[in-house]
Amino acid sequence: MDDSTLDEKFIHQGDMLANRVKKKYKHLRKQFARENIEVFRLYDWDIPEIRAVVDWYAGHLVIGEYTRTQTVPEWLPAMGAAVAKALDVPPEMVHLKERRYGSRDGKRYKRLDYTDKKIVMSERDLKFYVNPDDYVDTGLFSDHRNTRMMVRDMAKGKDFLNLYCYTGAFTCYAAKGGARSTVSVDRSETAIAWVRENLRLNDIQDEGNTLFQEHTFAFLKKAKARDMRFNLAVVDPPSFSTTRVSGYDFDVVRDHPMLLTMVIELMTAGSTLFFSTNHQNFESNMGNLPVSGIKEITSETIPVDYESKKKTIHRCWEITI
Ligand SMILES: C[S@@+](CC[C@H](N)C(=O)[O-])C[C@H]1O[C@@H](n2cnc3c(N)ncnc32)[C@H](O)[C@@H]1O
């Protein structure tokens, strides 16, 4: 393809993307403003040839391209410029990033930049630090904002466990909901430092809100030995992790029964565990778990901005012990 045909193609795709995004923004803007929700999704690969994801962050745009080997470097800036123009966003508030499609989590979590700049976003009456530039993920997964509300509504007086806690958004909601204690576990030092920042940002005290920078399975063994007990938990693992489990890397499809069994051993009768996965071809194998109820609640946890016929961003279950 010569340069002029390429330009025309980019202009056409940019127009299509900008139209979609503008329409969705108009549709969602007021509703989210009423709820004081500043982070929401505007586009996720809805048009097959436009392999982009567009998120709104209180006037900032974070635009990703699902890359593959033949990606042309000019494509993403062209899409960014078109969307920014349509929503009247200045260039310094547009953040572009490549998302390697289909690669394992280790690669996807690789650092992209070193700005170390975090901005504060509101979600209802809570606030979270996000970093729009340095990593593929910004620090806040907005597809779980309804699940966070469910956790908050159940949290009063509970001892809450947040496994694979990342930046601690679930922990902040549980603490705000009146949890008696929270425990947050992540193997990443960056994530644990970020949880601490988010707790402070929301005036949640250190006391009673414990952070463990540890591999999940090491934590679970230790927690069992120490007789730790929880009555509310969130388990939201990556699809794959390079933590060795019996000699293998963790794979959520194969290993979720074992993971959940170990968590359930720490939980009291009648308590609730939310389990979520982003794996696109997840096959549930929870039939033998020693629990009293398992209900898939994906239709309740997917927010309006993530409703799509083509793709389910996550699946989620409420498990009653
Ligand atoms: C999908 S994110 C979890 C999102 C989080 N639940 C939230 O709502 O923001 C996955 C997290 O798991 C962590 N992680 C990956 N493998 C781990 C392991 N073996 N043990 C503990 N944490 C791990 C990563 O550091 C990352 O923060």
The ligand as a MOL file (V3000), in Angstrom:
LIG
                    3D

  0  0  0     0  0            999 V3000
M  V30 BEGIN CTAB
M  V30 COUNTS 27 29 0 0 0
M  V30 BEGIN ATOM
M  V30 1 C -5.5910 -9.0000 37.5500 0
M  V30 2 S -4.5650 -8.1300 38.6970 0 CHG=1
M  V30 3 C -5.6630 -8.1200 40.0490 0
M  V30 4 C -6.5950 -6.9430 40.0220 0
M  V30 5 C -7.1600 -6.5510 41.3650 0
M  V30 6 N -7.9560 -7.6100 41.9380 0
M  V30 7 C -7.9890 -5.2660 41.2770 0
M  V30 8 O -9.2060 -5.3400 41.3940 0
M  V30 9 O -7.4410 -4.2030 41.0720 0 CHG=-1
M  V30 10 C -3.3580 -9.3300 39.0740 0
M  V30 11 C -2.3990 -9.0300 40.2340 0
M  V30 12 O -1.8710 -10.2780 40.6410 0
M  V30 13 C -0.5340 -10.1020 41.0540 0
M  V30 14 N 0.0970 -11.4200 41.0050 0
M  V30 15 C 0.4030 -12.1660 39.9120 0
M  V30 16 N 0.8920 -13.3610 40.2930 0
M  V30 17 C 0.8880 -13.3850 41.6500 0
M  V30 18 C 1.2390 -14.3480 42.6190 0
M  V30 19 N 1.6930 -15.5180 42.2640 0
M  V30 20 N 1.0690 -14.0530 43.9200 0
M  V30 21 C 0.5920 -12.8480 44.2960 0
M  V30 22 N 0.2450 -11.8870 43.4230 0
M  V30 23 C 0.3770 -12.1590 42.1140 0
M  V30 24 C 0.0360 -9.0720 40.1240 0
M  V30 25 O 1.1500 -8.4290 40.7150 0
M  V30 26 C -1.1960 -8.1520 39.9320 0
M  V30 27 O -1.1370 -7.0850 40.8380 0
M  V30 END ATOM
M  V30 BEGIN BOND
M  V30 1 1 1 2
M  V30 2 1 2 3
M  V30 3 1 2 10
M  V30 4 1 3 4
M  V30 5 1 4 5
M  V30 6 1 5 6
M  V30 7 1 5 7
M  V30 8 2 7 8
M  V30 9 1 7 9
M  V30 10 1 10 11
M  V30 11 1 11 12
M  V30 12 1 11 26
M  V30 13 1 12 13
M  V30 14 1 13 14
M  V30 15 1 13 24
M  V30 16 1 14 15
M  V30 17 1 14 23
M  V30 18 2 15 16
M  V30 19 1 16 17
M  V30 20 1 17 18
M  V30 21 2 17 23
M  V30 22 1 18 19
M  V30 23 2 18 20
M  V30 24 1 20 21
M  V30 25 2 21 22
M  V30 26 1 22 23
M  V30 27 1 24 25
M  V30 28 1 24 26
M  V30 29 1 26 27
M  V30 END BOND
M  V30 END CTAB
M  END
